[in-house]
Amino acid sequence: MAVTIIGDKDFEKVPPLKNKVLRINLNSNIYGTFAEIGAGQETVRHFFRAGGASGTIAKAMSAYDKDFSDAIYGVEDDGRYVTEKRLKKMLSHEMKLIEDRISRYKQPDKIFFSYANTVATIDFAKKYKGHGWVGIRFQITPEGDFNEIILHVRFHENDARLQQLTLGTLGVNLIYGAFYKHDNPKKLLKYLYDHIDQDQIEIDTINFSGPQFEEVDNRLMSLQLVKNGMTEAVMFDAKGNNILPAALLYKKNILALRGSFRPVTKVNMDMYKKSLAMFVEANRVNEKKTEVIFEITLSNLRAQGDIDEEDFMARARLLGSLGQTVMISNFKEYYRVVEYFSNYTKERMGLVMGANNLVDIFDTSYYRNLSGGILEAFGKLFFKDLKVFLYPMKNQQTGEYTTSDNLKVHPRMKELYKFFKHNGKVIDIENYDPSIADIYSRKILSMITERESGWESMVPDGVAELIKSRNLFGYQPDTLLESKK
């Protein structure tokens, strides 16, 4: 039995947020619990105040004391409370109580939900603005399987009371979206910011699961977060699972490789392998505590106009098949990438790039938005003892390789470039493979679309097979072409 939706005409004179709450409270089938830790009972407060809550709220609680919380939900191995694992335990525990205590015989039409959040708001010193996990487990039909929406937020307001109010609004939006917008996850994402400004709170991770979301690829949902301006960057692992950036990068050494990866080539993998070996040796770091990130900028995804989601997924799948962690960002400038990583780690950092990319870094037009111009950008880029690992670029006409020694920048930038080079900030990648110097992604892409042979040898092992099996980047086998005729 589906949720009975009460018409908008019944609430024309009701404030929008209260409208959402009443549509839930006055739906006789929706019934569940609220468990909120760390910022008061800000979400359930809306439901109590709107009226009609007795038919919706089975229980509301806040286990603030750590011992009480551990007694209810169990002790975490790492001793932390504001984690995804803790949130999932809360959702599971509260949902089990509903099923155990509410008789299906007496309430055959009820659809259950469990909403929970575990957050830490801004500290007294206002140095740590806080973050939290928010989620809902819910049914669409009575006795149907459960679905989940779980997200991570970072607070940007400088007042604990304001953060609490924002969290309460977000909670209402999430619950409303789960029941009334679950058939369109992209719209559901946008509705999470109803009555909330984007500078108030950031959603940097979200995952949909359950039978209702079987067709949802959470990587595409991550892309929407960046595309909609809800966060600056998202990350996912080789298996396609969304990763909380803070959890992956915390106290790690980071080596980042930016590119279009359309498709990923043997050159990309040579850059990665050779630079990683040099990064570990040059910085004397533990490779096991080093994360390699393949970054794709949103501007790169928009290179052909509007973002093509199929094209994005093709790149993500190929990088995932090679075991790589992918980051999607809206950072056009490299210094912003370094600033972002610096939020999570103070350890060593490295950027891998081709010679042409390094020339772009010394282009002053990139930094017109900064009052300090290129000097401010370089101060942010290199102050963390960051190193640039430079992959040589072959001149197709002369056959000459461009390295850090013969790199040509604007005359006004020449002395600045020399300064960074002589101070060991720019390091040439050694032992590169000259046999693949003529490989370019755009060339491979053209060969694929024009159905030319030979591109298969230009991509890493297994990539060509994946492109062909999934018809990626416009690839069309002969059988498909024949069927179209």
Secondary structure, 3 states (H helix, E strand, C coil): CCCCCCCHHHHCCCCHHHHHHHHHHCCCCEEEEEEEECCCCHHHHHHHHHCCHHHCEEEEECCCCHHHHHHHHCCCCCCCCCCHHHHHHHHHHHHHHHHHHCCCCCCCCCEEEEEEEEEECCCCCCCCCCEEEEEEEECCCCCCCCEEEEEEEEECCCCHHHHHHHHHHHHHHHHHHHHHCCCCHHHHHHHCCCCCCCCCEEEEEEEEECHHHCCCCHHHHHHHHHHCCCCCEEEECCCCCEECHHHHHCCCEEEEEECCCCCCCHHHHHHHHHHHHHHHHHHCCCHHHEEEEEEEEHHHHCCCCCCCHHHHHHHHHHHHHCCCEEEEECCCCHHHHHHHHHCCCCCCEEEEEEHHHHHHHCCHHHHCCCCCHHHHHHHHHHCCCCEEEEECEECCCCCCEECCCCCCCCHHHHHHHHHHHHCCCEEECCCCCHHHCCCCHHHHHHHHHCCCCCHHHHCCCCHHHHHHHHCHHHCCCHHHHHHHC
